[in-house]
Amino acid sequence: EVQLLESGGGLVQPGGSLRLSCAASGFTFSSYAVNWVRQAPGKGLEWVSGISDGGGGTFYADSVKGRFTISRDNSKNTLYLQMNSLRVDDTAVYYCAKDGGATVTTSKYFDLWGRGTLVTVSP
Amino acid sequence: EIVLTQSPDFQSVTAKEKVTITCRASRSIGSSLHWYQQKPDQSPKLLIKYASQSFSGVPSRFSGSGFGTDFTLTINSLEAEDAATYYCHQSSSLPFTFGPGTKVEIK
């Protein structure tokens, strides 16, 4: 079955860290760019970060630049998001989303989404 | 950053009616505009790619049009299962952005 499965969310205090994972199956993970998109409670979608097929191209939204790091291990078909210096406004469901293309700079569309993992940042 | 605006914010319609949602970009994005459907407590699903191309498995009542800065998602003959929030998304330039969403409710 073609799917993405996120994990690693939870409750963390402001200033803390979390590492999210996204396990891919059913397709050739190493051939596609992958992205993280988040959704705060009751709000819309916000692109957070993307990484190209080989891992060489990484890009971030200004809101997380310098605090979050995206990476991937193609041998394990897994995407990661290391989140440091977390803030209350980082509270959201974090989705991984497969791109229809290989690189972030030639992004196509997001054709496969995981079910998401909830990150709650609260004192 | 390219800002996407959607209208209306909310629409309440009866089954079998036609629904039209518009998305406007703050500058030209060619056809790099995609539409997603998100039902309550579910992840988004791709409906339309590149403004007018239906994604695999999407019912034919969903269609898209537009180019440049103005785009439209049309749902012909709305069905109860189409109750959802619809988002547009641009992949023309980083950072990728989404519209604020249009919630469609079935009367």
Chai-1 contact restraints between the chains, C-beta under 6 A:
chainA,res_idxA,chainB,res_idxB,connection_type,confidence,min_distance_angstrom,max_distance_angstrom,comment,restraint_id
A,G44,B,F98,contact,1.0,0.0,6.0,A-B,restraint_1
A,G44,B,P100,contact,1.0,0.0,6.0,A-B,restraint_2
A,G44,B,G101,contact,1.0,0.0,6.0,A-B,restraint_3
A,L45,B,Y87,contact,1.0,0.0,6.0,A-B,restraint_4
A,L45,B,F98,contact,1.0,0.0,6.0,A-B,restraint_5
A,W47,B,P95,contact,1.0,0.0,6.0,A-B,restraint_6
A,W47,B,F96,contact,1.0,0.0,6.0,A-B,restraint_7
A,F59,B,L94,contact,1.0,0.0,6.0,A-B,restraint_8
A,A61,B,P95,contact,1.0,0.0,6.0,A-B,restraint_9
A,Y95,B,S43,contact,1.0,0.0,6.0,A-B,restraint_10
A,S107,B,S91,contact,1.0,0.0,6.0,A-B,restraint_11
A,Y109,B,H34,contact,1.0,0.0,6.0,A-B,restraint_12
A,Y109,B,L46,contact,1.0,0.0,6.0,A-B,restraint_13
A,Y109,B,K49,contact,1.0,0.0,6.0,A-B,restraint_14
A,D111,B,L46,contact,1.0,0.0,6.0,A-B,restraint_15
A,W113,B,S43,contact,1.0,0.0,6.0,A-B,restraint_16
A,W113,B,P44,contact,1.0,0.0,6.0,A-B,restraint_17
A,R115,B,S43,contact,1.0,0.0,6.0,A-B,restraint_18
A,G116,B,S43,contact,1.0,0.0,6.0,A-B,restraint_19
